[in-house]
Amino acid sequence: MGVNHHGQSILFGCGLMSNEDTQTYVWLFQSWLTCMSSLAPTAIITDQDKAMQKAIEVVFPTARHRWCLWHIMKKLPEKLKSYKHYEDIKSVLQNIVYDSLTCGDFEDRWNEFINLYDLHTNEWLLGLYDES
């Protein structure tokens, strides 16, 4: 999927894959690139699949790779439900993600959030932050 010059969502292509490993994604992306006259995307949004991430680094080394916010937010219960203040954590995190207007604002609110709920050892959250 992508966005055309009118700001509309458009299907650029699709592929049927039997494996979700790096080699298969490299093949898929190279095939897609061939169909697109070697015009690589400037940005790519995906889920957090490591095999796909490695393939993007190989085939689209200059593309800005970001993770899909919907996929991240969908994982909140799985990753954070065990915390005593889960509902508050979820609400504050959603507010930080959706309502921060600047990078500085996000950074300040993120650090305050991590300190407030003592999330310094949550590897998933820290991994998300480090990967961004």
C-alpha positions, 0 to 999 in steps of 0.5 A: 500500500502507498499514497499517491500524489493526491494523498489517496491510499493505493495498492502498489502490489502484492505477493503470495509468500510461502515463507516469512524469512529475510531471503523471501522478503528480499526476493519480494522487495526486489521484485517489487522494485523491478516493477516500480522501475527501480524507484525505491520508496522514501519511507516504509511502515511495517509491523515489527518483523525482524526478517522484514526489517533486515530485507528492507535494509538490504533492498531499500537502504535509504528508505526511512523505516518506521513501525506501524503504530496500530501494531504497536498499540495492539500489543499493549495488553500483551506487553503491559497488562501485568502491571498494576496500573495497566489502564493508567499506563495505557491511557498515558502512553496513548496520550503521549503517542497521539498528542505530543506535538513536537519531538521535545514534547514527546521526549519530556513526556516519555521520560516522565511516563517511564519514571512515573510508572517505573518502567525502566526495566520494560525491555519492550518499551525500551526497545521501541524507544531505542528503535525509533 
